[in-house]
Amino acid sequence: MKQGNGFTLIELLIVVVIIAILAAIALPQLFGTKERSYVASMRSDLRNLMTAQEAYYADFHLYSGSLGGLGTLYMSSPNVSVAVDSASGTGWGATAVHSSSAIVCTVAVTSNFAGSPICS
């Protein structure tokens, strides 16, 4: 009796198990990468807002209380919502959220301190 050149059921099952183990390792890494990219996008938007606010301050000697007041100086990234929480002649604060993330990033700038965005 001549045997075929195909794979046995055990060999196929071993290959499927190995692929499942590799997928179980890779998928959590992928989701962590996406979350880090959302946070990076929010931080970048807040840093860009800091630059736009300083340009606005140089012209008007006060910080803008809304994004609309900044005109073309600032545009946020897709799926990122940025809101100026408070603004005066001495400082301002803002919050950024991404539509696909539960993390919120904030920044506060005063005449004495220009903080970097903090995310939690």
C-alpha positions in Angstrom: 0.0 0.0 0.0 1.4 3.4 -1.0 1.3 6.3 1.3 0.4 9.9 0.2 2.6 12.9 0.5 0.1 15.0 2.4 0.1 16.2 6.0 -1.3 14.2 8.9 -4.1 15.6 11.1 -1.6 16.0 14.0 0.8 18.0 11.9 -2.0 20.4 10.9 -3.3 20.7 14.4 0.2 21.6 15.6 0.5 24.4 13.0 -2.9 25.8 14.0 -1.9 25.8 17.6 1.4 27.6 16.8 -0.5 30.3 14.8 -3.0 30.8 17.6 -0.2 31.3 20.1 1.5 33.8 17.9 -1.8 35.7 17.4 -2.4 35.7 21.2 1.0 37.3 21.6 0.7 39.9 18.8 -2.8 41.2 19.3 -2.3 42.9 22.7 0.8 44.5 21.3 -1.2 45.9 18.5 -3.9 47.4 20.7 -1.3 49.0 23.0 0.3 50.6 19.9 -3.0 52.2 18.8 -3.6 53.7 22.3 -0.1 55.2 22.3 -0.7 56.7 18.9 -3.9 58.3 20.2 -2.1 59.8 23.2 0.8 61.0 20.9 -1.8 62.7 18.7 -3.5 64.5 21.6 -0.1 65.6 23.1 1.0 66.9 19.7 -2.3 68.9 19.3 -1.8 70.5 22.7 1.8 71.4 21.9 0.6 73.0 18.6 -2.0 74.9 20.6 0.7 76.2 22.9 2.5 77.6 19.9 -0.7 79.1 18.5 -1.6 80.7 21.8 1.8 82.3 22.1 1.5 83.7 18.6 -1.9 85.1 19.5 -0.5 86.5 22.8 2.3 88.3 20.8 -0.4 90.1 18.8 -3.1 90.8 21.4 -1.3 90.6 24.8 -3.9 88.0 26.0 -4.6 84.4 25.4 -7.5 83.3 23.2 -10.5 81.8 25.1 -11.6 79.7 22.2 -10.1 77.8 19.3 -12.2 79.9 16.9 -10.4 83.0 18.1 -7.1 81.6 16.9 -8.3 81.4 13.3 -5.8 79.7 11.0 -3.1 79.5 13.7 -4.5 76.2 14.9 -6.2 73.1 13.6 -6.6 69.9 15.5 -6.0 66.4 14.2 -8.8 64.2 12.9 -10.8 62.5 15.8 -9.2 64.8 18.4 -11.4 67.3 20.2 -9.5 70.2 21.9 -11.2 72.7 24.2 -9.7 75.8 25.8 -11.0 75.5 29.4 -9.8 78.9 30.7 -7.9 81.9 29.3 -6.8 85.3 30.6 -3.9 87.7 30.1 -1.7 85.6 32.4 -2.4 82.0 31.3 -4.7 79.4 29.9 -5.6 75.7 30.1 -6.9 73.2 27.6 -8.1 69.6 27.3 -7.8 67.1 24.5 -9.7 63.9 23.9 -9.6 61.3 21.1 -12.8 59.8 19.9 -11.3 56.3 20.2 -9.7 56.6 23.6 -10.8 57.1 27.2 -7.6 58.9 28.0 -7.8 62.7 28.5 -4.8 65.0 28.1 -4.6 68.5 29.7 -2.1 71.4 29.7 -1.9 74.5 31.7 0.3 77.6 30.9 0.8 80.6 33.1 3.2 83.5 32.9 5.6 81.7 35.2 5.2 78.1 33.9 4.6 76.4 30.6 3.7 72.9 31.4 3.8 69.9 29.1 0.6 68.0 28.3 -0.3 65.4 31.0 -2.4 62.4 30.0 -4.4 60.1 32.3 
